[in-house]
Amino acid sequence: MSLSFSLRSSPTQPFPFPTTSSSKSNRHFLLPHRTSTTSTCASSPIRRRLLLKPNGTPLSLRCSSSMSVDNSTPTSQDSLLFSRAYWVSKSIIAWNVDVGDGSCFLFASKTAALSIVDDGVEGKDMQIKLEEDSCGLPENVIRKFPHIQDYRAFKVPSTLDAKTLLKCQLAVATFNSDGKCINVTGLQLPGVLDDLFSYNGPLGALYSEDSVSVYLWAPTAQAVCACIYRDPVGGNPLEIVQLEEVNGVWSTKGPKRWEGCYYVYEVSVYHPSTLQIDKCHVNDPYARGLSSDGRRTFLVNLDSDTLKPEDWDDLANEKPDIPSFSDISIYELHIRDFSAYDYTVHPEFRGGYLAFTLQDSSGVLHLKKLSNAGLTHVHLLPTFQFAGVDDEKENWKCVDTNMLDKLPPDSVQQQALITAIQDNDGYNWGYNPVLWGVPKGSYASNPNGPYRIIEFRKMIQALNRIGLRIVLDVVYNHVHGSGPFDENSVLDKIVPGYYLRKNTDGLIENSTCVNNTASEHVMVERLILDDLLHWVVHYKVDGFRFDLMGHIMKSTMVKAKDALHSLTKERDGIDGSSIYIYGEGWDFGEVAKNGRGVNASQFNLSGTQIGSFNDRIRDAMLGGSPFGHPLQQGFVTGLFLQPNGHDHGTEANAECMLAVAKDHIQVGMAANLRDFVLTNFEGKEVKGSEVLTYGGAPVAYALSPTETVNYVSAHDNETLFDIVSLKTPMEISVDKRCRINYLATSVIALSQGIPFFHSGDEMLRSKSLDRDSYNSGDWFNRLDFTYNSNNWGVGLPPKEKNEKNWPLIKPRLADPSFKPQKSHILAAVDNFLNLLHIRYSSPLFRLKTANAIQERVRFHNTGPSWIPGTIVMSIEDGYEGVPGLSQLDPIYSYIAVIVNASPTEVSFACPALRARTLKLHPIQVMSTDELVKSSTYEGSSGCFTVPPRTTSVFVEPR
């Protein structure tokens, strides 16, 4: 979801980072967006209903994963609301208690009648004595549950019918030698459920010529019914069918006429949040179709020819070729942003899937330009069924944009009007997962029936046909709802306490925002893997970006990559070897430092060929981090060279910061390889892993260039143009800010590794300085593919996340000189297209291995005598038939890239580059940018002269 930590900073950065991030307020610090509209706090009407003691009195409960109660009052009924003991395998219960010469018992009640009285536990159907195992927890348990490795182990009798018992309310209690009850708590069950009920068979709906069968994994359920409906909403069920259970899987076989109908499950199950057996009405977690707003699961066979666009089955053969993952470049785009304000799109198509199927809309023509210049992938923000936007468009509220247009550029009124309806309009980024496997209904022309499926496929097909592959943004780290009554809750209604990661009190971890999932549990991992395969096989997508990937286990990610790469055209209709996966490898919350097992964080992923975002190059380029002071400058925003008045310490300190930033950028330009050797600002030869962040962690972590995704901006935090406008001095011209925007983009475009661009960076996109536009409506997120406006100065950004910076924002928005003109936007688009053309003009910009980068890439202007603000990178090719480097490029034998971030022209003489026949790249020679054309190289001295705020590329033709 990103957090603003998505392109936020990693814990290695120099800003305060909470050691626990369990509460929603802490999560807002980490992830400024993504607020949940369904509170899990006790103030919620739902939670208030849930958290009552059996006698009806309210239980005081904070919404925090660090919650605890006073163990000195163990006979309080409140103790059963916590689950501090773990049933980790069929034979072992782990609990952090010392029984001494006392005793420990397991209690069970099929009717959830357990209650605590002075002398123990009443309402039990069964009481089992547990003996402590002096050997402690076995190694396999510790590997799976490292956070409880010091707990004591209690042996469960081998004669116990555990499978039946797991359908009951369970508790454990300790008693002293006098028989007095000392401790009572509930049990966390994922370990024993994995041990007894792991399952590889069919799940969801299966279709044959004469029947429809449904399968649901629900081992703790006491009963499951399927309610079959003819219509998407309203009406009585056509029939209610009792499912039968075999080893935790409930199933039934129905007639073929069920196809095209809708259903919901009624699951009777003990829920630890209510201390009772609840009847939960819930969608199928393996749903492949839905009615509007996910009210019911749609029984739809995705293999039906009626759901396939023409030539759909042959799409794998039409896809644009990707010879190597090193050839990938990524453009991040929100479906609604793409066309909501595109008046060349029919009103019924705007903001939806079908807008991508047009051939001559402003937006599609722009994508064609990017594709023709070399761009390979479009990354779509969440497209699955998410909460926060009503699927029924007639329920949306909107604001009169004509009225908004008339308000001053620094007015507070726009944001007030937008935020008043922000939860009832058609906009949200979509990081509020409800069901992962179904396209979002609000982007379809009709949210009911098969429309969303057909239109999603048409979108994929249309984008592939203009040369663009598709990446889906997947959010497996959390779900939006939990508990038995939340309308957005799915997984937690079916197997309560299993899918969601708990803390040691048995309360849901919320470090990702809300309701963290637990991929370390077998069936959670299976659901993730099945979902990925589903999107590839049934929708033929080309890659995945994992939100908060660090909260997923590394083993899950590796299995995902292997499963996807095993797909073949012949068997599955897709070439799985071409599917690229990457994500946010941030290491924080309960998973930090492998707290729940080896997680998919940046450093842990080295060698997996899975990409992760490189926040180091972003922060070094722009300055500070998304959580630092907004005026802190970086390499391209004027640090030391053009101060903005912010206190960066002494002049010597600012110069040192600039030198350190250059090292970070150079490591990033070498694909952030941990073993790449370069000369640092002190003149020492060091590896990328020996260049350190301000927090002392290594800058580099990758072993392969495709493990690094370089970027300077993304949907999180301010746009590139906005952050440049904040950090540069107030007095510089808009022309210069536009050049800095281009300069920052050029470094990403010409670096080794995978370049990643936020949609609109190439058009100077602004969100009126909004740092977190996840719910800021179309108004602040507007994209204009006619290039008439970049959306600067459309009012003060929403108060919730921006108010503290309004004093900095207001004077900038009010100053008309900050606003780019159409000529600036057109120039920026031209410059960006040129950068793509240059990247794809030579394979030397897209080296495939770490060894090739080490052999061919060099940085000059290094050491203590460097010219501040200048990066000089060379890439060398070999010659056919000549010993040494192999020849990769038939056109150019040598490339030099000079980045001049200073406000003045720079001349740099490089003895190592003397006497070469370097010329300005022909694309820059033909550029409309007159400044870059004035760049020169003198062979006799090896001297380059580069204009201010310019990246010049010189090539040596063969």
Buried (B, 14 or more C-beta within 10 A) or exposed (E): BBBBBBBBBBBBBBBEBBEBBBBBEBBBBBBBBBBBEBBBBBEBEBBBEBBBBBEEEEBEBEBBBEBEBEBEEBBBBBBBBBBBBBBBBBBBBBBBBEBEEBBBBBBBBBEBBBBBEEEBBEBBBBEBEBEBBEEBBBEEBBEBBBBBEEBBBBBBEEEBEBBEBBBBBBBBBBBEEEEBBBBBBBBBBBBBBBBBBBBEEEBBBBBEEEBBBBBBBBBBBBBBBBBBBEEBEEEEBBBEBEBEBEEBBBBBBBEEEBBBBBBBBBBBBBBBBBBBBBEBBBBBBBBBBBBBBBBBBBBBBBEEEEBBBEEBEEBBEEBBEBEBBBBBBBBBBBBBBBBBBBEBBEEEBBBBBBBBBBEEBBBBBBBBBBBEBBBBBBBBBBBBBBBBBBBBBEEBEBBEBEEBEEBEBBBBEBBBBBBEBBBEBBBBBBBBBBBBBBBBBBBBBBBBBBBBBBBBBBBBBBBBBBBBBBBBBBBBBBBBBBBBBBBBBBBBBBBBBBBBBBBBBBBBBBBBBBBBBBBBBBBBBBBBBBBBBBBBBBBBBBBBBBBBBBBBBBBBBBBBBEBBBEBEEEEBBBBBEBBBBBBBBBBBBBBBEBEBBBBBBBBBBBEBBBBBBBBBBBBBBBBBBBBBBBBBBBBBBBBBBBBBEBEBEEEEEBBBBBBBBBBBBBBBBBBBBBBBEBBBBEEEEBBBBBBBBBEEBBBBBBBBBBBBBBBBBBBBBBBBBBBBBBBBBEEBEBBBBBBBBBBBBBBBBBBBBBBBBBBBBBBBBBBBBBBBBBBBBBBBBBBBBBBEBBBBBBBBBBEBBBBEBBEBBBEBBBBEEBBBBEEBBBBBBBBBBBBBBBBBBBBBBBBBBBEBBBBBBBBBBBEEEBBBBBBBBBBBBBEEEEEEBEBBBEBBBBBBBBBBBBBEBBBBBBEEBEEBEBBBBBBBEEBEBEBBBBBBBEEEBBBBBBBBBBBBBBBBEB
